[in-house]
């Protein structure tokens, strides 16, 4: 929070600041009213409400207890803004909307900010989206986001039975937060691949790719081929099973028919 955060003694003086509390409640009511108008507009959009013709999911709430989810919360907010540009044409509207999805300690932080505004302590992040994001990340984000991303990338492995798309999404999410070079990313990407992809890469006559883009494209091709062959093997096993069942039924009918003739 800003350096001028009120002390506990200041916050406890409720009677001298009764008018301030009233103003705070009025501002909270105003914010909630703006949110209600936004939601109502989403339910009955006009012809030009969303020129892109897309619908975005309302952001999940963020309580600050899971710092690793802050980036996802902000991403969901940006998606919602992008899908509804006419409703979020100013930073203040964006901030008010995002604040209504804060809970717990994060919501308390918002409330303190409003109280400071009433006491004449201006908060730039209440009217500037980028500053608002910086404040959220400073107080409720990961302490070392780059180090956390590097650690997650070092331990990332493609899980057995998964297709490579899941691994790619996680890898790119962490890699985008780092400044690692092409060759380092290429090596790290290869290390996280399973044997059914690593083996065909390692025995290539041309050798393993040294550029991340080439390694990425090759791994995608091998994974696609692997699942295509797996589907073909499954279909072949299913056909063989059905053929055996059909043969058994025919033998059973022939045996029954022979028994009736003999009797």
N, C-alpha and C positions, 0 to 999 in steps of 0.2 A: 504494500500500500504506500501511498505517498508519505513523505517525511512528516507531513503535518497531521497524521492520523491522530484523532483525539484520544486523550488518556482516559483510563477507566473512571477517574474522578469527574472528568467532563461529561462522560456519557451518563453517569449516575445522577446528574443534576436534572431530574425530569421536570420539576416544577418551574424553575426559571425559564425552561425552554419549551413550555407547553405549546406556544405558538409555532415553534419549530417543528414539533412532532405533528401538529396539525397540517403544516405545509408538506411534511414528508408523506403523510397519508394521502394528501391530495395528489402529490406527484405519483405515488404508487397507483392510485386509482386511475390517473391519466394514462399511465403506461399500460395498465391492464385493459383500459378502454380501447387504446390503440391496437392492442393485440386482438381484442374481440372483433374490432372492425376488420382487421386483416383476415382473421379466420372466416368471418362472414363473407368477405369478398372471395375467399377461396372456394367456399361452398356454392356461391352463385356468381361466377365470374362473368364479366361483361365480354363483349366480342373482342376487345383489344386488351384485356387484362394480361394475357400471356401470349405474346406474338409468336413464341417458339412452339406453342402447342404441346408443351411437356408438363408433366406433373412430378413434383418432387416430394419425397417423404418428409414429414415434419421432423425436425431434429429430436434425437433422444435427449433426455435431461442429463445434465452434468452436475455432479455433487462435489467434485474435487477429491473424493476418496480414491479414485483411480486415475492418477495423472496420465497414464498411458492412453487414456481414452479422450483426452482433450483435443488432440489433433483431429480425431474422427468427428468430434462434436463440431469443431469449427468448419471442417469440410462439409458436414451436413448442412450447416447454416449457409455456407457459400452456395451450395447446390440449390438450396431453397431460394436464395436471393436471385440466382441466375435464372431459375425457372419462373420467377415472378418479378421481373425488373420494374414494372410499373408501380408495384407496391413498395419497393425498397429503393427509392431514388435518392435517399439521403443517408448519411452515416448514422444520424440520430435514430432514424426508424430502424435501421439494422441493429443498432446496439440495444434499443428497447426490446426488440423482438428476441434477441439472443439472451438478454438478461431474464426474460420470463421463463427460460428453460434452465436456469441455474437453480440448484437446490442446496440445502445444507449450508456448509461454511461458505461456499461460493455465493450463495444468495445473501448471507450475512454481510459479506464483503460489499455487495451491491448496495445494501441498505446503509452501511456506513458511509459509502460514497455520497448517497443522497443527503445524509445528515450533514456531511461536510459542506455540501453545496449550500445548504440552508444557513450554515454558520459563516458563509462568505469565503470558504476555501474552495476555489474552483478546481475542478478535475478535468483536464483536457481530454482524458480518455472517455468521458461521457458524451463527447460529440465527435470523436475521431475514431473510426473503425480500426485503423491500424494500431493506434495507441491502445485501444481497448483490448485487442488481441495480444499486444505486448504485455499488458498488465495481467491478463489471464494466464499467459505462459509463465510470467515471472513468479506469480504467487501459487499457481495450481498445476503447472506443467511439470515435466520431468526436470530434475535438477541438472542432469547432464544429457540432453537429448541426443547429442552426437555420439557420446560414449555408449549410451544405451542402444542406439541404432547399430553401432559397430559390434557390440556384444551379441545382439540378436542375429546379425548377419553371420558372425563367426560360428554360431551354433545352429544356424538354419539348415535343415535337411529335408529333402523331399520325402514325404511319408509313403510307405509301401501301400499300394493300391490306389494312390492318388494320381490324377493326371497332372501334367507339368504346369498347367495354367495356374493352379493354386500356389505352387512353388514360385512361379514367376511373379505373381502379384505380391507376395510377401517379400521376395528378393528386391524388387524394384522399389517397394515402399521404404525399405531400410536404406538401400543404396542411394536413393534420391536425397537423403539427408547427409551424405558423406561426400567428400571430395576425392575419393579414391580414383587412381588412374585406371586406364582401360585394361592393362595387363593384369592388374591386381584383381579387378572385378571379374575378369575372365577366369582366373585361377580359382577365386572363391566360389564362383557360380558352378564350376566343374566339381569342386569338392562336395557340394551339397546334393549332387545328382545320384540316383540309385545305380546299382550295377547294370541293370538292363539298358541304361543310357550311357554310362561311363565306358563299358566294355567296347561297344561299337566305335566310340570316339577314339579310344586308346589304340586300337588296332588299325586305324586308317593309314593307308599308304602315304598320304600327304602329311601325316602327323596331326597332333591336336591343334585346333585353331588358337591363335595368340591374341586375337581381337575379341572383345566381349560380344559385339554384334554377330560375329561369325559363329561363336560358340553357342550363343542364344538360338540362332536360326537352325543350326545343326541339331541341337538338343530337341527343339520343337519337332523337327522332321522325324527324328528317331522315335520320339515318344508317340507321335501320330501313327507311325508304322507299327509300333509295338501294340498299340490298342486295336489297330485294324486287324493285325494278325490274331490277337487274342479273341476278337469278335468272330473271326473265321474259324478258329479252333473251337470256340463255344458252339457255333452253328453246326460244325462237323460232328461234335460229340452228341449234340441234340438229335441230329439226323440218324446217327448210329444207334442211339438209344431207342428212337422210335421204330427203326427197322427191326431191332431185336424184339421189341414188344410186339410188333406186328407178326413176326415169325413165330413167337411163342403162342400168340392167339390162334394162328393158323394150325399149329401143331396140336393145340388143345382141342380144336374143333375136329381135326382129323382123328384124334384118339377117341373122342366121344362118338363120332360116326362109326368107327370100327367096332366099338363095344356094342352099339345098338345092332349092327348087322350080325355080329356073332351070336347075340342072344336070340 
